[in-house]
Amino acid sequence: MKRLTEINFRRRRGRKGETNLEYSVRLIDLVQKWMKGKTTIDEVQQVIGIEQLLNSLPLEKRLWLVEKKPESCVTAGELVDEFEQTRRRGAEGKLPREFPILVKKSVLCSYCKRNGHVEGDCRRKKKNVGDRS
């Protein structure tokens, strides 16, 4: 639930016919749900740092890291480094066995509306942005 609230906040757009005030109230509600239980500035900074790290990762690393539920941004970085080192020794570029294919299918791209990836990894979006340049 917490990760879903976080995603809803990050990807939220105003609804058709919604006033800016209504949109702002919805955003604050999502932030409060996302940060529930976080009482110090450090805790909030950790949540934002982990979110930024997740947004910079390819889908398979992102899904793996979310499953690990790191408590700090530094721990998250260490986990990703371990993930990469483990994969270099084994099968290069393949998803680890602990990734159920269903997890990947449950991810929906907000740009093209297809399953299996998120907007940051969307080939269609990258192609369309490249065509405009």
N, C-alpha and C positions, 0 to 999 in steps of 0.2 A: 504494500500500500504506500509506504513512504517513497519508494522510488517512482511510483506512478504519479504521486503528487508533484515530485520534483520535475518529472518529464512534462506534466501538464503545465507547470509554471513556465518552464523554459520555452515551450513550443506554443504557448497560448497566444492567440490573436483575438482582437475584438470581434464580437459576433455582429452579424448584419443587423443594423438598426439599433445597436447597443450604444448608449452614450459613453463618453469618456469616463464619467463618474461611475457608471455601472461597471465598466471594464476595470477601473482602478480598484473598486471594492472587491471584485472577484480575484484580482491579482494579490491583494493583501491577504485575502482568505487563504489562497494557495501558499503564500510565503509562510503564514502562521502554521499551516499544517506541515509544511516541509521542514520547518525549523522547530517543531514541537519537541519540547524536552531539552532544547539547547539554551543554556542560560548564560554562558560566558561568550565573550568576543572570540576567544580561541576556538571554542566548539563551532561557532558559526563559520570562522575562517577555515577550519578543517573541512567542513561540509562543502564550502564553495571551492576549496582547492581540489578536493576529490572529484567534484563535478567537472571542473575544468580539465583535469587529467583524463577523465572518462571521455569527454568530448573530443580530446585530441587523439584517442586511440581508434584503431580499426575495430570493426564490429566484434570479431571473435575475442580479442583481448578485452574489450569493453564488457562483454557478457561474462567472461571468466572472472573479471575483477569484481563485478557486481555480486556474483555468487560468493566471493570470499568475504564480503562485508568488512572492508578495512575500517579501522577506527580513526586513522589519521592519514593525511596526504603523504607523509614520508613512508608509512607502512604500505600504502597503495603503490608508491613508486618502487619500493623494494619487491613487492609481489609481482609487478609487471616485469621487472628485470629478471626475476627468477623464472617467470613464465617464458621469457624470450630465451634464456640460457638453456632451459630444459628442452625447448623445441628445436634449438640449433643442434643439440646432440642427437635428437631423434629424427622423426619424419619432418623435414623442412616444409613449412607453409601449410601443414594440414591441421585441422581442428583437433584438439586433444580428445581422447576417448570420453572424458567426462562431460563433453558437450552433447546434450541430446539434440538431435536435429529439430525436434519440436520447438526448442527454445528459439532457434534461428527463424523458424517459420512463424513464430508468434510476434516477431518484430515487424512493424508496419512503417513504411516510409511516408512521411507527411507530405512529400513533394509529388511522387508519382503514384502513391497509394498502393504499392505492391509490397508483398511480404518478403522477408528475408534480409532486409537492410534498413538503415535509417537515412534520413535526408543528407547527413554529412558524407555518406558513402554512396549516394545515388549517382549512378552513371548517366542517367537521363539529364539530371540537373547539371552535372559537370559538362555534358555535351552542349546543352542549351546555353549555359553561361559562356562556354568557349566559342559558340557560334556568334554571340553578340559582340565579342571583342574585335 
